[in-house]
């Protein structure tokens, strides 16, 4: 079966799920569109009640939901609870702000004869969401909270290794009061993506995933003349300038690279340290990684989780071996990890010179790429030597300097003195091979609405 729950810590396959049938997919589209025809007319207050209820249920049953995340993709239980809480905060954000964010806007016109122009936002139909496994709840919440609040309905094709998390969110929204069919989880087969996007009742697709998946789905959407948003891979640069608070920068580097076992698009994957503090930084970084404890993700003392699957660990190891063929130097760092389970030994990778293709790869796990920069400008050059452009960080005690450096980094998000964060009230998205479009805040809720102009013009006004 394509969809299955396999515990990454034990390797045990717990439950499998059959692919959706063609008839089930067609029925889901019909149900979603039927609900849309009513839901688009629901008041913001009524939609907000559903969003608020979803947030309350997540908090009420936080342990139940969080254990599911740990079971299916191996996330630390402490991190799973933070993800569940973040999902609740996203629902609350749109419950409070959706009406304001989509309020009609009166447009200034140069000549009164042009009329009284207004811009209004209206929902467009059914949206397909294709989501990854690394944040099974957050990824769903950040698309359905804004889109349901805008009046659209959503079909979900989640990652095949988190089927129970996907089902749990469908049940969550039903319990919260969303009309049945307004949000539907589908264990869709690969060919169903094209079927769904070719349906005229479907207005677009929001995908978070790999470059490969984004390229395929984006092409299908384009051929169908449907809008798409793409949140793809990343290889965030983590710049440490000579005036940084070194010990705190190291602490954040260890965290930024290893949270969620390093399986984060906005993980601090490329550490770029200026020459004058490089040696001391590396010394402290190795010490910090050595303090990580790999083990049972349900145990509160564990700080390094297994990867999401044994296949993910095997694929990452193969990628590291390929990088070595291109000249990368790889050093084992940290304490040994358990042999049982999908654990991956933390590694430090250097010699990623201008002829080494591996410098442009994304390593989705605890593999740290380390670069030695001559100075600030060289650090910026290295940061921009990447096909990706999702997040990034600049560490310096001079925040004005940090801001100026951030302006020169080609990426969608840059944080000064902190790894890239994900919050309910901050936008998320990137440029270049990291995709296009934005999620969260007003940018996210407006991605799949019709920005309609209504202009009231005097009938005798000149053309």
C-alpha positions, 0 to 999 in steps of 0.5 A, a space after each residue: 500500500 502506498 499510504 502507511 504508518 511506519 514508526 521510524 523509531 521501531 521500524 514497525 508498520 502499524 497501519 496501511 491505507 488503500 489509494 482512493 478510487 477514481 470514484 472517491 476522488 470525483 465524489 470528493 470534488 463534487 462534495 467540496 464544490 457543493 459546500 463551496 457554493 454555500 460556504 462562500 456566502 458564510 459570514 466571516 463571523 461564522 467561518 471564524 467560529 470554525 477556526 476558533 473551535 479547531 484551535 480549541 480542540 487542538 489545545 484540548 487534545 494536544 497530547 493525542 494529536 502530538 503523539 500521532 506526529 511522533 508515531 508517524 514521522 518520528 518527531 520529538 514529542 516536545 517538538 510535536 506539541 509545539 507544532 500542534 500549538 503553532 497550528 492552533 495559533 494559525 487558526 486563531 490568527 485567521 479567526 481574528 484577522 480574516 475579515 480585516 485582511 479581505 476588507 474591500 479597498 477603495 482605490 484612489 483615482 486620478 480623475 473623478 470621471 473614472 468613477 468610484 473604484 473598489 477592489 474586493 476579494 472573493 473566493 474562487 472554488 476548490 483548492 488542492 493542497 499537496 503537503 509533505 511529512 516533515 510538519 504534518 499538522 502545521 503544513 495543513 493548518 497554514 493552507 486551510 486556515 486562510 483558504 477556508 477563512 476566505 471562503 474556498 474549500 480544500 482537498 488534501 493530498 498528504 505525504 504517504 507516510 503520515 496518513 493518520 495525521 491527515 485523517 485526524 485533521 479532517 476529523 478535527 475540522 468536522 468536529 470544529 463545525 466545518 460542513 462535511 466536504 469542506 475539507 477532505 483528506 484523499 489518499 490520492 494516487 499519483 494520476 489523481 493530481 492531474 484529474 483534480 487540476 483538470 476539473 473546472 471546479 478546482 481553482 488551483 494548487 498549493 504545494 509544499 515539497 521537493 523541487 521535483 514534485 513542484 516541477 511536475 505539479 506546476 507543469 500540470 497546473 500551468 497546462 490546466 491554466 490553474 494558479 499554483 503556489 510552490 514552497 520547495 526546498 531550501 539550503 538556508 545560509 547562517 552567516 556569523 560575522 566577526 562581531 557576533 556573540 559567538 557562544 549564542 550564535 553557536 547555540 542557535 547554529 546547533 539548534 537551527 541545523 538539528 531541530 526536527 532532525 534537520 528535516 526542515 526546509 528552513 533549517 540552517 544548512 549552510 554555516 558561513 563563518 568569517 575567518 577571524 572566528 572560524 576555528 573557535 566557532 567550529 570548536 564550540 559547534 562540535 561540542 554543542 552537537 556532541 551534547 545532542 542525545 539521540 533516542 526515543 522521541 517520546 522521551 523528554 531527554 531526547 534531543 535528536 530524533 530519528 529521520 522520518 523513515 529508513 529510506 530517508 536515512 539511506 537516501 541521505 547517506 547515498 547523497 553524502 557518499 556522492 558529495 565525497 566523490 565531488 571532493 567534499 570532506 566529511 567528518 563524523 561529529 556528535 555522539 554515536 546514534 542508535 543502530 535501531 531506528 532511522 537515525 542518522 549520525 550527525 556529519 560535518 561537511 567541508 571543502 565545498 569549493 566552487 567546483 564541487 556540485 554538492 555545495 548546491 545540494 540540499 541535505 535533508 537531515 543532520 548534515 552540516 555544510 561549513 564554509 570559511 569566509 574571508 570577510 563580510 562580503 565573501 560571506 554574502 557571496 557564499 550565501 548567494 551561491 545557491 540555487 535556493 532562496 528560502 530563509 537565512 540568518 545573519 549573526 552580528 551585535 550590530 543589528 543595523 549592519 545585520 539588516 544591510 547584510 540581509 538586504 544583500 542576500 537573495 532569499 525570501 526571509 532573513 532573520 538577524 541573530 536567530 535561525 529562520 522561524 515559523 510563526 502564525 503572524 509572519 509570512 513564509 515563502 521563498 524565491 528561485 528554486 525555493 518556489 513562489 507565492 507566500 503563505 500566512 498573514 494577508 499574503 497567504 489568504 489572498 493567493 487564491 481569491 479573485 481580486 475583483 474591481 468594481 467601479 461605479 461610473 457616471 453614465 455620462 462620463 467620457 470613455 
